[in-house]
Amino acid sequence: MAFTRATGKHRAPSRLSRHGARAVGVAALATTGVIGATASPALAADSDAPAVSTTGLTQAVTLDTTLAAQIEAQAEAQQHQADMAAKAAARAKAEAEAKRKAEARAAEVREEKARAARAAERARLDAFHLPVAGSYVTTGYRSGGSLWSSGSHSGVDFRAASGTPVVAVGAGTVVEAGWGGAYGNNIVLRMADGTYTQYGHLSSIGVSVGRSVASGEQIGLSGSTGNSTGPHLHFEARTSPEYGSDMDPVAYLRAHGVRV
């Protein structure tokens, strides 16, 4: 006699149906983020359970790692750019400072040269010279004889052929230029230090009263005019422009650094 299985709600689910239900449950757990290891051993061991790789976790981790690497690389690039910019700024600052120092030093050098030039010019103006270059004294100061009305020589005579250039021994101003009696053609200068110098027996006068002359500047030519026995330069140093205020010309020149 044949029997048939009852149908309806009292029908027990088949083994296949139960297996499918378990699979659905595992899949549901996986989609909610529950790792399969927390399921029961039976479920975890079920050969029909979905693999972890199918849950999307590995992909998410990979994306997170890639993003972190990109952020780190971007941060490193930005830091490198910042470092390079800082180095460039420091280099520019150092170059600007070096340029400033170089310009300051150049200005100092220029000023030093200018000071040296001014000092040299002052030295040139303040320097004294022999009235006749390379000459020497032939008749000394206070030499006696009938040649001089006072009985003695009020100056010194420098050897000089007629027409030899005569220069101002120092810087000064012309206070006399012309005929001077026994002195012949003569020039008297008021020196910068307030003393006076006289140049006598000239064959030619090259300056006029009131003119300023520099030290070593030519003022005339030597000769033998006036009370003279031959071409030479009569030179006097005085405390005033007047005759009789004379002082030792050799000592005067030596006091101003001239070798006589």
DRENNUTOR-519829 format. One record per residue (C-alpha): residue in three letters; x, z, y; residue number from 1. Coordinates in steps of 0.25 Angstrom, whole numbers, plus 5000, padded with zeros to 4 digits. Example, Ala and Ser with C-alpha at 12.3 -4.5 7.8 and 13.67 -1.06 7.14 Angstrom:
<pts>
<pt mise="ALA" east="5049" up="5031" north="4982" bafi="1"/>
<pt mise="SER" east="5055" up="5029" north="4996" bafi="2"/>
</pts>
This chain:
<pts>
<pt mise="MET" east="5000" up="5000" north="5000" bafi="1"/>
<pt mise="ALA" east="5006" up="4996" north="5013" bafi="2"/>
<pt mise="PHE" east="5007" up="5005" north="5025" bafi="3"/>
<pt mise="THR" east="5008" up="5001" north="5040" bafi="4"/>
<pt mise="ARG" east="5015" up="5009" north="5051" bafi="5"/>
<pt mise="ALA" east="5006" up="5016" north="5061" bafi="6"/>
<pt mise="THR" east="5006" up="5010" north="5075" bafi="7"/>
<pt mise="GLY" east="5003" up="5016" north="5089" bafi="8"/>
<pt mise="LYS" east="5008" up="5028" north="5096" bafi="9"/>
<pt mise="HIS" east="5011" up="5036" north="5084" bafi="10"/>
<pt mise="ARG" east="5021" up="5025" north="5079" bafi="11"/>
<pt mise="ALA" east="5035" up="5031" north="5079" bafi="12"/>
<pt mise="PRO" east="5045" up="5023" north="5086" bafi="13"/>
<pt mise="SER" east="5054" up="5015" north="5077" bafi="14"/>
<pt mise="ARG" east="5070" up="5017" north="5076" bafi="15"/>
<pt mise="LEU" east="5072" up="5005" north="5084" bafi="16"/>
<pt mise="SER" east="5063" up="5010" north="5095" bafi="17"/>
<pt mise="ARG" east="5070" up="5023" north="5096" bafi="18"/>
<pt mise="HIS" east="5084" up="5016" north="5096" bafi="19"/>
<pt mise="GLY" east="5079" up="5008" north="5108" bafi="20"/>
<pt mise="ALA" east="5074" up="5020" north="5115" bafi="21"/>
<pt mise="ARG" east="5087" up="5027" north="5114" bafi="22"/>
<pt mise="ALA" east="5094" up="5015" north="5120" bafi="23"/>
<pt mise="VAL" east="5085" up="5014" north="5132" bafi="24"/>
<pt mise="GLY" east="5088" up="5029" north="5135" bafi="25"/>
<pt mise="VAL" east="5103" up="5027" north="5135" bafi="26"/>
<pt mise="ALA" east="5102" up="5015" north="5144" bafi="27"/>
<pt mise="ALA" east="5093" up="5023" north="5153" bafi="28"/>
<pt mise="LEU" east="5103" up="5035" north="5154" bafi="29"/>
<pt mise="ALA" east="5115" up="5025" north="5156" bafi="30"/>
<pt mise="THR" east="5107" up="5019" north="5168" bafi="31"/>
<pt mise="THR" east="5105" up="5033" north="5175" bafi="32"/>
<pt mise="GLY" east="5120" up="5035" north="5174" bafi="33"/>
<pt mise="VAL" east="5121" up="5044" north="5162" bafi="34"/>
<pt mise="ILE" east="5133" up="5041" north="5154" bafi="35"/>
<pt mise="GLY" east="5130" up="5038" north="5139" bafi="36"/>
<pt mise="ALA" east="5140" up="5050" north="5135" bafi="37"/>
<pt mise="THR" east="5129" up="5060" north="5139" bafi="38"/>
<pt mise="ALA" east="5119" up="5054" north="5130" bafi="39"/>
<pt mise="SER" east="5117" up="5059" north="5116" bafi="40"/>
<pt mise="PRO" east="5127" up="5055" north="5105" bafi="41"/>
<pt mise="ALA" east="5117" up="5047" north="5098" bafi="42"/>
<pt mise="LEU" east="5113" up="5039" north="5111" bafi="43"/>
<pt mise="ALA" east="5128" up="5038" north="5115" bafi="44"/>
<pt mise="ALA" east="5131" up="5032" north="5101" bafi="45"/>
<pt mise="ASP" east="5120" up="5023" north="5101" bafi="46"/>
<pt mise="SER" east="5126" up="5009" north="5099" bafi="47"/>
<pt mise="ASP" east="5114" up="5003" north="5108" bafi="48"/>
<pt mise="ALA" east="5118" up="5012" north="5120" bafi="49"/>
<pt mise="PRO" east="5123" up="5003" north="5132" bafi="50"/>
<pt mise="ALA" east="5138" up="5004" north="5135" bafi="51"/>
<pt mise="VAL" east="5143" up="5011" north="5148" bafi="52"/>
<pt mise="SER" east="5148" up="4998" north="5154" bafi="53"/>
<pt mise="THR" east="5134" up="4994" north="5155" bafi="54"/>
<pt mise="THR" east="5130" up="5005" north="5164" bafi="55"/>
<pt mise="GLY" east="5137" up="5001" north="5176" bafi="56"/>
<pt mise="LEU" east="5146" up="5013" north="5178" bafi="57"/>
<pt mise="THR" east="5159" up="5005" north="5175" bafi="58"/>
<pt mise="GLN" east="5156" up="4995" north="5185" bafi="59"/>
<pt mise="ALA" east="5153" up="5006" north="5196" bafi="60"/>
<pt mise="VAL" east="5166" up="5013" north="5193" bafi="61"/>
<pt mise="THR" east="5174" up="4999" north="5194" bafi="62"/>
<pt mise="LEU" east="5167" up="4996" north="5207" bafi="63"/>
<pt mise="ASP" east="5170" up="5010" north="5213" bafi="64"/>
<pt mise="THR" east="5185" up="5009" north="5209" bafi="65"/>
<pt mise="THR" east="5186" up="4995" north="5215" bafi="66"/>
<pt mise="LEU" east="5179" up="5000" north="5228" bafi="67"/>
<pt mise="ALA" east="5189" up="5012" north="5229" bafi="68"/>
<pt mise="ALA" east="5201" up="5003" north="5227" bafi="69"/>
<pt mise="GLN" east="5196" up="4994" north="5238" bafi="70"/>
<pt mise="ILE" east="5194" up="5005" north="5247" bafi="71"/>
<pt mise="GLU" east="5207" up="5011" north="5244" bafi="72"/>
<pt mise="ALA" east="5214" up="4997" north="5246" bafi="73"/>
<pt mise="GLN" east="5207" up="4996" north="5259" bafi="74"/>
<pt mise="ALA" east="5211" up="5010" north="5264" bafi="75"/>
<pt mise="GLU" east="5225" up="5007" north="5260" bafi="76"/>
<pt mise="ALA" east="5225" up="4994" north="5268" bafi="77"/>
<pt mise="GLN" east="5219" up="5001" north="5280" bafi="78"/>
<pt mise="GLN" east="5230" up="5011" north="5279" bafi="79"/>
<pt mise="HIS" east="5241" up="5001" north="5278" bafi="80"/>
<pt mise="GLN" east="5235" up="4994" north="5290" bafi="81"/>
<pt mise="ALA" east="5235" up="5007" north="5298" bafi="82"/>
<pt mise="ASP" east="5249" up="5010" north="5293" bafi="83"/>
<pt mise="MET" east="5254" up="4996" north="5298" bafi="84"/>
<pt mise="ALA" east="5247" up="4998" north="5311" bafi="85"/>
<pt mise="ALA" east="5253" up="5011" north="5313" bafi="86"/>
<pt mise="LYS" east="5267" up="5006" north="5310" bafi="87"/>
<pt mise="ALA" east="5264" up="4994" north="5319" bafi="88"/>
<pt mise="ALA" east="5260" up="5003" north="5330" bafi="89"/>
<pt mise="ALA" east="5272" up="5012" north="5328" bafi="90"/>
<pt mise="ARG" east="5281" up="5000" north="5328" bafi="91"/>
<pt mise="ALA" east="5275" up="4995" north="5341" bafi="92"/>
<pt mise="LYS" east="5276" up="5008" north="5347" bafi="93"/>
<pt mise="ALA" east="5291" up="5009" north="5343" bafi="94"/>
<pt mise="GLU" east="5294" up="4995" north="5349" bafi="95"/>
<pt mise="ALA" east="5287" up="4998" north="5362" bafi="96"/>
<pt mise="GLU" east="5295" up="5011" north="5363" bafi="97"/>
<pt mise="ALA" east="5308" up="5003" north="5360" bafi="98"/>
<pt mise="LYS" east="5304" up="4993" north="5370" bafi="99"/>
<pt mise="ARG" east="5301" up="5003" north="5381" bafi="100"/>
<pt mise="LYS" east="5315" up="5010" north="5378" bafi="101"/>
<pt mise="ALA" east="5322" up="4997" north="5379" bafi="102"/>
<pt mise="GLU" east="5315" up="4993" north="5392" bafi="103"/>
<pt mise="ALA" east="5318" up="5007" north="5397" bafi="104"/>
<pt mise="ARG" east="5333" up="5006" north="5393" bafi="105"/>
<pt mise="ALA" east="5334" up="4992" north="5399" bafi="106"/>
<pt mise="ALA" east="5328" up="4998" north="5412" bafi="107"/>
<pt mise="GLU" east="5338" up="5009" north="5411" bafi="108"/>
<pt mise="VAL" east="5350" up="4999" north="5409" bafi="109"/>
<pt mise="ARG" east="5345" up="4990" north="5421" bafi="110"/>
<pt mise="GLU" east="5344" up="5003" north="5430" bafi="111"/>
<pt mise="GLU" east="5358" up="5007" north="5425" bafi="112"/>
<pt mise="LYS" east="5363" up="4993" north="5428" bafi="113"/>
<pt mise="ALA" east="5357" up="4994" north="5442" bafi="114"/>
<pt mise="ARG" east="5363" up="5007" north="5445" bafi="115"/>
<pt mise="ALA" east="5376" up="5002" north="5440" bafi="116"/>
<pt mise="ALA" east="5375" up="4990" north="5449" bafi="117"/>
<pt mise="ARG" east="5371" up="4999" north="5461" bafi="118"/>
<pt mise="ALA" east="5382" up="5009" north="5458" bafi="119"/>
<pt mise="ALA" east="5392" up="4997" north="5457" bafi="120"/>
<pt mise="GLU" east="5387" up="4992" north="5470" bafi="121"/>
<pt mise="ARG" east="5388" up="5005" north="5477" bafi="122"/>
<pt mise="ALA" east="5402" up="5006" north="5471" bafi="123"/>
<pt mise="ARG" east="5405" up="4993" north="5477" bafi="124"/>
<pt mise="LEU" east="5400" up="4996" north="5490" bafi="125"/>
<pt mise="ASP" east="5406" up="5010" north="5491" bafi="126"/>
<pt mise="ALA" east="5420" up="5005" north="5485" bafi="127"/>
<pt mise="PHE" east="5431" up="5003" north="5495" bafi="128"/>
<pt mise="HIS" east="5441" up="4992" north="5495" bafi="129"/>
<pt mise="LEU" east="5455" up="4988" north="5501" bafi="130"/>
<pt mise="PRO" east="5452" up="4981" north="5513" bafi="131"/>
<pt mise="VAL" east="5461" up="4970" north="5508" bafi="132"/>
<pt mise="ALA" east="5460" up="4968" north="5493" bafi="133"/>
<pt mise="GLY" east="5473" up="4970" north="5486" bafi="134"/>
<pt mise="SER" east="5481" up="4974" north="5498" bafi="135"/>
<pt mise="TYR" east="5490" up="4986" north="5501" bafi="136"/>
<pt mise="VAL" east="5494" up="4994" north="5513" bafi="137"/>
<pt mise="THR" east="5506" up="4989" north="5521" bafi="138"/>
<pt mise="THR" east="5505" up="4999" north="5533" bafi="139"/>
<pt mise="GLY" east="5501" up="5013" north="5530" bafi="140"/>
<pt mise="TYR" east="5492" up="5022" north="5538" bafi="141"/>
<pt mise="ARG" east="5498" up="5030" north="5550" bafi="142"/>
<pt mise="SER" east="5511" up="5021" north="5549" bafi="143"/>
<pt mise="GLY" east="5518" up="5022" north="5563" bafi="144"/>
<pt mise="GLY" east="5524" up="5012" north="5572" bafi="145"/>
<pt mise="SER" east="5523" up="5005" north="5585" bafi="146"/>
<pt mise="LEU" east="5513" up="4994" north="5579" bafi="147"/>
<pt mise="TRP" east="5501" up="5004" north="5581" bafi="148"/>
<pt mise="SER" east="5497" up="5009" north="5595" bafi="149"/>
<pt mise="SER" east="5494" up="5023" north="5589" bafi="150"/>
<pt mise="GLY" east="5508" up="5024" north="5583" bafi="151"/>
<pt mise="SER" east="5503" up="5024" north="5569" bafi="152"/>
<pt mise="HIS" east="5495" up="5015" north="5560" bafi="153"/>
<pt mise="SER" east="5480" up="5019" north="5560" bafi="154"/>
<pt mise="GLY" east="5477" up="5011" north="5547" bafi="155"/>
<pt mise="VAL" east="5484" up="5003" north="5536" bafi="156"/>
<pt mise="ASP" east="5488" up="4989" north="5534" bafi="157"/>
<pt mise="PHE" east="5484" up="4981" north="5522" bafi="158"/>
<pt mise="ARG" east="5492" up="4969" north="5518" bafi="159"/>
<pt mise="ALA" east="5484" up="4956" north="5520" bafi="160"/>
<pt mise="ALA" east="5487" up="4942" north="5523" bafi="161"/>
<pt mise="SER" east="5479" up="4936" north="5535" bafi="162"/>
<pt mise="GLY" east="5465" up="4931" north="5530" bafi="163"/>
<pt mise="THR" east="5465" up="4941" north="5519" bafi="164"/>
<pt mise="PRO" east="5450" up="4947" north="5516" bafi="165"/>
<pt mise="VAL" east="5448" up="4961" north="5522" bafi="166"/>
<pt mise="VAL" east="5436" up="4969" north="5516" bafi="167"/>
<pt mise="ALA" east="5429" up="4981" north="5520" bafi="168"/>
<pt mise="VAL" east="5435" up="4993" north="5512" bafi="169"/>
<pt mise="GLY" east="5421" up="4999" north="5510" bafi="170"/>
<pt mise="ALA" east="5406" up="4996" north="5514" bafi="171"/>
<pt mise="GLY" east="5404" up="4998" north="5529" bafi="172"/>
<pt mise="THR" east="5399" up="4992" north="5542" bafi="173"/>
<pt mise="VAL" east="5406" up="4984" north="5552" bafi="174"/>
<pt mise="VAL" east="5408" up="4992" north="5565" bafi="175"/>
<pt mise="GLU" east="5419" up="4983" north="5572" bafi="176"/>
<pt mise="ALA" east="5423" up="4969" north="5569" bafi="177"/>
<pt mise="GLY" east="5432" up="4962" north="5579" bafi="178"/>
<pt mise="TRP" east="5444" up="4963" north="5588" bafi="179"/>
<pt mise="GLY" east="5450" up="4977" north="5587" bafi="180"/>
<pt mise="GLY" east="5463" up="4976" north="5596" bafi="181"/>
<pt mise="ALA" east="5475" up="4980" north="5589" bafi="182"/>
<pt mise="TYR" east="5467" up="4979" north="5576" bafi="183"/>
<pt mise="GLY" east="5464" up="4964" north="5579" bafi="184"/>
<pt mise="ASN" east="5452" up="4959" north="5572" bafi="185"/>
<pt mise="ASN" east="5446" up="4971" north="5565" bafi="186"/>
<pt mise="ILE" east="5434" up="4977" north="5558" bafi="187"/>
<pt mise="VAL" east="5429" up="4991" north="5557" bafi="188"/>
<pt mise="LEU" east="5419" up="4996" north="5547" bafi="189"/>
<pt mise="ARG" east="5411" up="5009" north="5546" bafi="190"/>
<pt mise="MET" east="5412" up="5012" north="5531" bafi="191"/>
<pt mise="ALA" east="5400" up="5018" north="5523" bafi="192"/>
<pt mise="ASP" east="5407" up="5032" north="5523" bafi="193"/>
<pt mise="GLY" east="5407" up="5032" north="5538" bafi="194"/>
<pt mise="THR" east="5422" up="5029" north="5539" bafi="195"/>
<pt mise="TYR" east="5428" up="5016" north="5546" bafi="196"/>
<pt mise="THR" east="5438" up="5006" north="5542" bafi="197"/>
<pt mise="GLN" east="5445" up="4995" north="5550" bafi="198"/>
<pt mise="TYR" east="5451" up="4982" north="5547" bafi="199"/>
<pt mise="GLY" east="5461" up="4976" north="5557" bafi="200"/>
<pt mise="HIS" east="5469" up="4964" north="5560" bafi="201"/>
<pt mise="LEU" east="5459" up="4954" north="5554" bafi="202"/>
<pt mise="SER" east="5460" up="4939" north="5555" bafi="203"/>
<pt mise="SER" east="5445" up="4938" north="5553" bafi="204"/>
<pt mise="ILE" east="5433" up="4947" north="5554" bafi="205"/>
<pt mise="GLY" east="5421" up="4944" north="5545" bafi="206"/>
<pt mise="VAL" east="5411" up="4955" north="5549" bafi="207"/>
<pt mise="SER" east="5403" up="4959" north="5561" bafi="208"/>
<pt mise="VAL" east="5400" up="4973" north="5567" bafi="209"/>
<pt mise="GLY" east="5388" up="4979" north="5560" bafi="210"/>
<pt mise="ARG" east="5389" up="4972" north="5547" bafi="211"/>
<pt mise="SER" east="5390" up="4980" north="5534" bafi="212"/>
<pt mise="VAL" east="5401" up="4977" north="5524" bafi="213"/>
<pt mise="ALA" east="5402" up="4980" north="5509" bafi="214"/>
<pt mise="SER" east="5414" up="4986" north="5503" bafi="215"/>
<pt mise="GLY" east="5425" up="4975" north="5500" bafi="216"/>
<pt mise="GLU" east="5417" up="4965" north="5509" bafi="217"/>
<pt mise="GLN" east="5427" up="4956" north="5517" bafi="218"/>
<pt mise="ILE" east="5426" up="4959" north="5532" bafi="219"/>
<pt mise="GLY" east="5438" up="4950" north="5537" bafi="220"/>
<pt mise="LEU" east="5451" up="4944" north="5535" bafi="221"/>
<pt mise="SER" east="5465" up="4951" north="5537" bafi="222"/>
<pt mise="GLY" east="5474" up="4946" north="5548" bafi="223"/>
<pt mise="SER" east="5484" up="4950" north="5559" bafi="224"/>
<pt mise="THR" east="5475" up="4951" north="5572" bafi="225"/>
<pt mise="GLY" east="5478" up="4962" north="5582" bafi="226"/>
<pt mise="ASN" east="5490" up="4971" north="5582" bafi="227"/>
<pt mise="SER" east="5496" up="4966" north="5569" bafi="228"/>
<pt mise="THR" east="5509" up="4961" north="5564" bafi="229"/>
<pt mise="GLY" east="5504" up="4953" north="5553" bafi="230"/>
<pt mise="PRO" east="5492" up="4950" north="5544" bafi="231"/>
<pt mise="HIS" east="5486" up="4963" north="5537" bafi="232"/>
<pt mise="LEU" east="5474" up="4972" north="5537" bafi="233"/>
<pt mise="HIS" east="5474" up="4985" north="5546" bafi="234"/>
<pt mise="PHE" east="5464" up="4994" north="5539" bafi="235"/>
<pt mise="GLU" east="5460" up="5008" north="5545" bafi="236"/>
<pt mise="ALA" east="5450" up="5019" north="5540" bafi="237"/>
<pt mise="ARG" east="5443" up="5027" north="5551" bafi="238"/>
<pt mise="THR" east="5434" up="5038" north="5553" bafi="239"/>
<pt mise="SER" east="5428" up="5031" north="5565" bafi="240"/>
<pt mise="PRO" east="5428" up="5016" north="5570" bafi="241"/>
<pt mise="GLU" east="5438" up="5020" north="5581" bafi="242"/>
<pt mise="TYR" east="5453" up="5019" north="5581" bafi="243"/>
<pt mise="GLY" east="5460" up="5032" north="5579" bafi="244"/>
<pt mise="SER" east="5450" up="5037" north="5568" bafi="245"/>
<pt mise="ASP" east="5458" up="5032" north="5557" bafi="246"/>
<pt mise="MET" east="5461" up="5038" north="5543" bafi="247"/>
<pt mise="ASP" east="5471" up="5034" north="5532" bafi="248"/>
<pt mise="PRO" east="5465" up="5021" north="5527" bafi="249"/>
<pt mise="VAL" east="5472" up="5022" north="5513" bafi="250"/>
<pt mise="ALA" east="5467" up="5036" north="5511" bafi="251"/>
<pt mise="TYR" east="5453" up="5031" north="5515" bafi="252"/>
<pt mise="LEU" east="5453" up="5019" north="5505" bafi="253"/>
<pt mise="ARG" east="5458" up="5028" north="5494" bafi="254"/>
<pt mise="ALA" east="5447" up="5038" north="5496" bafi="255"/>
<pt mise="HIS" east="5438" up="5026" north="5494" bafi="256"/>
<pt mise="GLY" east="5444" up="5022" north="5481" bafi="257"/>
<pt mise="VAL" east="5453" up="5011" north="5486" bafi="258"/>
<pt mise="ARG" east="5467" up="5010" north="5480" bafi="259"/>
<pt mise="VAL" east="5477" up="5008" north="5491" bafi="260"/>
</pts>
